[in-house]
């Protein structure tokens, strides 16, 4: 008998007919088989759906965001309470919407910008400042990573549930073995332990 055949025999022992096989062994085998199938299919489905939802959300943000030319009205604040990179600083900008309304708000602008200089800011469909939308490469990476995490979490939950059921079955088998040993010991006329 080859090593591969022996390994397959050991792995499939719950499926073979044997006088030592219990009903709980067959139940456990089916639970593990179904759990692995659900973990694979569920994890794959959860990953694909999550990645797709993240892609669609990012696409909506990209469609609603638009660049607007604004004028820096006050010097960019270098010593702000929140840390910024050396290239950007918070400054007050003013911009006009296509309907003619004028807005003023604080935005991150190049640190070297002076009052009166033109900067590009991003607004949503309501005229509110937003951060620039993520690039398609960043969106693809984040969606892929989100899908991977969702798939792994789903598979982990399914396998974790199956392992919990398996541990309950093991506990039940140990209790049955203890009862059977108690009967055998009594039949032999002595008690162990």
N, C-alpha and C positions, 0 to 999 in steps of 0.2 A: 504494500500500500504506500503510495507516495505521500510526501509531506502535505501537498496541497489537498489531497483527498482527506487526510486525517484532519487538517484544519477545517475544511468544509463540514466534516462530520461533527466536529466539536461545536462549531458555530450553529449548526442546524439541529442540535440534539433535541430541542423542544419539539421539533416536527416529527421526529422518528417515533415509531411505536416501541414502547418499552413498558415493562411492568412497573418500573420506578417512576414513570412520568405521571404527573398529577394533572388534574384539570386546571389548576392554577398555573402550571407551566405552559399549557396551551394558550390560556387567556393572556399570559404575559407575552408570549411570542406574538400573538395577534396585536396586542396593544403596541408593542415595540415596532412591528411592521407598519401599522397604520400611523404611528407617531412619526416615524422617519419619512413616510410618504407625505404626510401633512406638513412636516417641517420643510421638506424640500419644495413642495408645491406652494405652500403658504408663504414661505420666505421669499421665493421667487416672485410671487404675485405681489406681496407687500413691497418688495424692493422696486419693482417696475412701476407700481401705482404711485409710490412716494416720489420717485424720480420724475415721473410724468407730471405730478401735481406741482412739484417744485419748478420744473421747466415752464409750465403754464403760468404760474404765479410771477416768475421773473419776466416772462414775455409780456404779461399785463402791465407790470411796472415799467418796462421799457417803452411800451406803447403810450402810457399815460405821461411819462416824463418827457420834457423837452428842454433843450438848452435855450437860455435867454441871455441877451447881452444886458449887463447892469453896470451902473456907475458907482464906484466906491465913494461914499460921502464922508467917511471919517477914517482917520489913520488906522491901519490894522493893529489890533492890540497884541503886543508881544508878550506881556506878562499876564496872560489870562490864567484863571484858576485851574482850568483843565489843561493838561499837557497837550501840546500839538507838535507836529513834526516841524523841522526847521524850515521847510518849504512853504508851509501854510500857516495862516493866523486868522483869528476872527476879526471881521470888519463889518461895518454897516454899509449895505448896498441899497440902491434904488433902481427899480426897473419898471417898465410899462408893459402891460398885457396887450394883446391884440385888440381888445375892446376899448382901449384908451385909459383904463384905470391904472394908477400909479401905486406901487407898493414899496415899502421900506422894511428891511429885516436884516438880521445878522447872518453872515455866511462865512464859510472858510474861503479865504482868498489868498493869493500868493503873498508871502510876507514882504516882498519887495514892492508891492503895489502902493501907489501914492494916491491921495484923495483926487478925484476927478478922472482917474484912469478907468478904462473899460475892462470888466472881467466877465467871464461866463459863469452863470449859475444855472441850476436845474430847478424847474418847477413842475408840479403835478397839474392835473386838469383843473384844479380849483385855484390856481395862482399861489399856492403855498410852496415855499422852498423845500426841496428834498435833496438827498444826496444823489450823486450821479448813479445811474443804473449800472448793475454789474455787466461786465462784458460777456459775450456768449461763451468764451472759454471758461471764465470764472463760474458762470451759471452751470455749464456742463459738469465741471469738477464738483461743485457743491451738490448738484442733483445726484450725481453718481455716488458721492459719499453718503448723502442722505438715504438713497436707496439701499446702499450696502448696510448701513446701520439699521434701517427698518427691517430688511430681510433677516439680518443676524438676530435682531431682537425677537422677531416672530418665530424663527426657528428655535431660538433659545427657550422661549416660553413653552412651545410645544414639547420639546425634548425635556425641559424641566418638569412639566406636568406628567409626562410619561415616566420619568424617573421617580417622581413622588408616588405614582400609582405602583410602580415596581417595588418601591421600599415598603409600601403597605402590604403588597402581596408577600414579600419576604417575611415581614413580621407575622402575617397570618400563617405562613408555612412553618415558621419557628414555633408558634403556639401549637399548631397541629402536631409537630414532631414531639414537643414536650408532652402533650396529652398521650400520644402513642407510646412514648418511652415509659410514661407512668403506668400504662396498662401492661406493657411487657414486663416491667419490673415487678408489678403485683403478681403477674402470672408465674414469674420465676420465684416468687416468694421473698423478695427483698426490695429495698428501696435504695436508689443511688442519690447522692447529693443530698 
